[in-house]
Amino acid sequence: MKRIATILLLSCFCVTSVISAAVAERVYISTDKDVYLAGELIWCSAFSLDATTNRLSDANSVAYLELFSAQGTLLTAKIGLVDGRGSGAIAIPFNASTGNYKLVAYTVSGKGRTDLLSDAKTVSIFNTVNSGRVKGGVDLVARSGYESFRRDSKQAGCAVSVLANRAASTSSATAVYLENKSSSKVSLSLSVFADDGILPPASPSLVDFAKASFRPFSGSDEEHGGEVFRGRLAGRDAGKVASDPKMVAVVAFPGFAEDVYAGKIGADGIVRLQTVNVYGKRDLVSEIIGQGNDLDCHLEIDYPFIGLESKDIPVLKLSQALQPALSRRNRFVRSERTDPADTLYEYMPKRESLLLADANCTVYHLDDYTRFTTIAETIFEIIPGIRLRKDKAGEPQMQLALHGTPSDKPQYTGNVLTLIDGVPVKSIRALLEFDPMLVSDILVYPYSYMMGRVSFNGVVDFVTKKGDISSFRFDPDVRIIDWQGVCYPVAYTRPVRDKAGDDLRNTLYWHPVITLEPGERLKVDVLTPSYQGMGSRRRNILRREPCIFRDWFRSPLSRTIRSRNTCLRARGACPCPCPE
């Protein structure tokens, strides 16, 4: 029977949460494996621990991740935390250089640590498309001597027992049984992946991480409810704006009215905006409400990551012995680019916004009414709870009748937060000049709302048909930037392809957050891939693949001498095995 060797990685922790007004946190990141190709996803699971008690901490809601080598930061990411646990998937850039990298995670509590790198884990990345390597970070090793670097793996003690067939048949379903042997509830991550013979770098287990010594540090719970945006005023009139108590700083994410956040501006021009975690990569719009167009001032958001560097990273061992495994995994990465499998399931817990509930919203779908040629006519004819008036300076103002007032006669109030596709509109005049035929719906929230330390007497959101705010004329102080939000909490459980073909997955199963009660037993079904493990099939794979690794394993000098002929041959099929 043809069989394939598999490896199970289990990171578990007894669940005992601790909540404190000031807590020092350390974050452990478990990943689905330790060896990746450029273009693959790193599936992550975060354990946020109170550094003094080694218990799960719910003090902060965001873990910041940095992946870097001696050449600098390769990528950054954020993982949302709920009760000290969180998960996400981060994509390795296709231009990542071959070498070992450090992966570090921290909350705002640990940003000031001087020994943060001691909590890092190491992952290996291979780029099978180009020959770029981390400078000074790769050693070429002969095929015959590669296995001499293999270390005996030591499984740290765990409260969960695992029963599985570690050499399951190809293309078959196999079961993994987990059982909590302890008297406490356990939170764990589970990974099942194929053993393809590539040596993983040395990294501490969760148990080793918890036992490791560190320098004492003090922390905080500034991001208990969600990520906090920090920024500062910039521009010629920043001081004048900061001294005006009526000025309000606002950030918003186009598309949803609940993704708008407001905050007071400090006398020093510093702004702190509390959110409930924004997921995914989004456009961030920042502006100052209350200032006139004659003031030169805008809001700049601070970069939330530290920007770590390290020269003490182990050297990656590179050998032609790895070619069959890398070749197969390269085929899978290429196939995922053209035919991605639908494997993402958003069933992990995440923090949701409860600011603007649908139950409190009245929706006016404009196509159900007679369409008018101006926004003012549309409001006057369709929406009875809104009226337009002029302030003392002659500028138009929107007023809203709030629900729940004691008088039978509608009482209109000002200070209404007006939005277009979830982005605050400072100038009502610009809104009235907007083409109403581009508006699909008008959403009215007739209640008072608190956004951070700022209150509004109702919210009105104008939703466009295409969700494209580029056609709206914003004020000069508005800034739009690309914002990296929190990763969606997802798992990689059972990706099954409908069409026929080879299943070349390396990660077979990944679940980042599993909770087991005392004595509970869980069965996990895993589908094995169609290829064999380490064995006779290696040479067949090598012969069938384009010889993209021929020049990649050679020294830079050899590559320079043979560059033209080798590059031409690398683009087509090479029937001969690559030489030693």
Disulfide bonds with the S-S distance in Angstrom:
Cys12-Cys158 1.99
